[in-house]
């Protein structure tokens, strides 16, 4: 069973580089940014990909 979770992206800022939508506030951190409701496994995969991109650019 997968759970849907709203997460704060903090990077895309509505750039359109992904299917996430812009919202006013993050329910988790209270910050402004992008969020998406998706299965937890997909969230983890997206986070791993984001970390890999950051490490590759550093």
C-alpha positions as CSV (number, residue, x, y, z in Angstrom):
1,X,0.0,0.0,0.0
2,X,1.4,3.4,-1.0
3,X,0.7,6.6,0.8
4,X,0.4,10.0,-0.8
5,X,2.4,12.7,0.8
6,X,2.6,16.4,0.1
7,X,6.2,17.5,0.1
8,X,8.1,20.8,-0.4
9,X,10.4,20.8,-3.3
10,X,12.2,24.0,-2.5
11,X,14.1,24.1,-5.8
12,X,11.9,24.2,-8.8
13,X,10.0,27.4,-8.0
14,X,7.5,26.8,-10.8
15,X,10.1,26.4,-13.5
16,X,8.0,23.8,-15.3
17,X,10.9,21.4,-15.4
18,X,8.7,18.8,-13.7
19,X,5.0,18.0,-13.3
20,X,4.7,19.6,-9.8
21,X,2.4,22.5,-9.2
22,X,3.0,25.7,-7.4
23,X,1.2,26.3,-4.1
24,X,1.3,29.1,-1.6
25,X,2.6,27.3,1.5
26,X,4.2,23.9,2.3
27,X,2.1,22.0,4.8
28,X,5.3,20.4,6.2
29,X,7.9,23.2,6.5
30,X,5.6,26.3,6.1
31,X,7.8,27.6,3.3
32,X,6.7,28.7,-0.2
33,X,7.5,26.4,-3.0
34,X,6.4,23.5,-5.1
35,X,4.6,20.5,-3.9
36,X,3.2,17.4,-5.3
37,X,1.0,14.6,-4.0
38,X,2.5,11.3,-5.1
39,X,3.2,7.8,-3.8
40,X,5.9,7.6,-1.2
41,X,8.1,5.4,-3.3
42,X,8.0,8.0,-6.1
43,X,8.9,10.8,-3.6
44,X,11.9,8.8,-2.4
45,X,13.1,8.2,-6.0
46,X,12.7,11.9,-6.8
47,X,14.7,12.9,-3.7
48,X,17.5,10.5,-4.7
49,X,17.5,11.9,-8.2
50,X,17.7,15.5,-6.8
51,X,20.6,14.6,-4.6
52,X,22.4,13.0,-7.5
53,X,22.0,16.1,-9.6
54,X,23.3,18.3,-6.8
55,X,26.3,16.1,-6.2
56,X,27.0,16.0,-9.9
57,X,26.9,19.8,-10.2
58,X,29.1,20.4,-7.1
